[in-house]
């Protein structure tokens, strides 16, 4: 059942059903969306209910877990991938995402989709840091809003959990791709 969002229903505190310590277990979020019911307000409520910055589920899990939870609540679940890692998700999107309704788009189009209330992601490629150590990939949910010189605002789970941060503050935009769900 898809529920209607209520004004100011959620703040930075995660909704009870979204707090689950085992990141491999799916969440039945109280606010859900569906293609026929997309709106900017509903999408905002879907994002808020997870309380990404204060939810223990995201503190120690890969960023892709938060993206999975959000897209699942939006009726556009991410394709199955191994280990919940962004690099695995990106490979899965590139090879079979189209069959599951996902397609790669420009940054501008990703922002437009988010503004309409549709699922929109940024997926960063794993890179190497200055000391040669591996820097894992990252997944963020594009938030509704204005596209700025620093990219769209994104919500990110994992070690860098933040409900809204410019994409360029956490992603190498040259090594990242944007994805939307039709």
Phi, psi and omega in degrees: 000132179267126181262151177280143178287145175254145180302129177054034181293326182234149173237216182282355180272128180295142175293142184318307183293347182271356180263102180219125187289333183267104187295344180278350179271131178291152179253139172261088185293143180292327177254124181233165180228168177208157184310320182284348184243022183290138172200159179298318181296316179295317180300319179298318178293321177301313180296313184299323186299338182277345178047055191306322183285339183239003181275119181300338178302325186263349183296324184239006180256160178299154181301334181294337179295316177298315179299321178298313181300315182295312183293326176297317179293338180267006179073025182220056186304141178296152177297152179298137179212165184269145169065003179063026182260145181300321182296323177292320180296316180300316179298320180294318178298318182293327184268324184220011180299324181300323180291342181250016174092003180262142175216149180280138182221176176282166176301319180296315180293322178300318179295319179298319179296317178298319180295335176275354180092014182264157179298131182210127184232157165242133181236117180270149178274144175297139181228184175245136178285176181301332180270004177091355180283152181290134173248115185293160175293171184217148176236134176229153177262121179291128181269151172299145179153199181261138174284128180246179178298338179266010179094183179287159171285138180230152171256132186229136174262186179084203184299335181257028187310125181203136181285337180199116180211143177300138183308319184292347177284339181230348181240145166277104187295339177286335182253014183246154176233152178251143183225141175231158178250127180283000000 
